[in-house]
Amino acid sequence: MPPKFKEEWVVKVGKEAFVLSGEQMTILREAMKKGERWVNFDKFILSVPHIESIYLSSRINENQIEAPQENYQPIPNERFEKIKKEAMEKIGRIS
């Protein structure tokens, strides 16, 4: 399964900064390729000639499997030290 990313892009126009989703950025790219001057979105309109900068602010892999955090319980120190000592003896570091 190929990775699917959720992206947030920031477009600076003058003193304003607009946050675009990955889909909105695709629309903006296509408009820039076609030479359009304006791009209409639901809540705002971007003037393509006045765009000063565009940068990726975040990229999250939506397919990534995350370890469950609520069930994590660390090994008690006494047990960890015992396991560590046994492992060191097996590899010959401690006699």
N, C-alpha and C positions, 0 to 999 in steps of 0.2 A: 504494500500500500504506500503510494508516494506521500511525502509529508504535505500537510495542508497548513498554511500559515495565516495568522490573523495579523495584519499590518496596520500601523497608524503612521500617516505621513503628515508633516507640517509644511504648509505653504505660506510663505511670507509675502504679503502685498502691502507695501508701505509700512505703517506702524501696526497693522493687523496681522495676526497669525491664525490660520484656519487649519483645523485638524480634519484630515480626510481618511476614510477607510481605504482598504486595498481596491475595492470595486470603484470607488469614486476616483482614485488615482488612475485607474485604467481608463476611465472616461476622460479625465483631464489629458492623459497622454495622447489618446486618439484625437482629441480636439486640437492639441498642439501640432500633431502630425498633419492634420487637414488644414491648418492655418486659420482656425477660427479665432475670433477675438474675445468671445465671451463663452463661459460655461455656466449653465444654470444647474444648481443643486436645490434640494428642498428648502433649505433655510438661508441660502446665500448665493450670490453670483460672483464668479471670479473673472476679472479682466486679465486675460492671458498676457497682453503686452506689459502689464504692470507687475507681473510676478518677479520678485527679487531672488527668492531662493526656495528650493524644495529639498527636504531631507526626511529620511526615515527615522521616526522617533522610537518605534518599538516593533518588534517582530516576535510573535509567539507561535510555537508549534502546537497546533490544536490536536494532533494525533499522538502527542507524547504521553506515555504512560507514567503516571506519577506514583511514587511509593506512598502507601497510606501512612499518614503521620500520626493519627490518633491511636493506632495499635502498637506503636513503637515503644519498646521497653528496653533500656540498656542493660547489659550484663552486669551483675554486681561485681565490684572490684576484686573481691576474694576469688570468685570463679574465673575472672579474666586473668588474674595473676597466675592461677593454677594452670590454665590453658596455655598461657604464654611460656611458663616454665617448662611444661611438657613439650611444647613445640621447639623451644631452644635446645632442649636435651636431645630431641630427635635429629636435629640438624647439626649437633655437635658443638654448639657454642658454649654450653654450660656442662661441666662434668658432674 
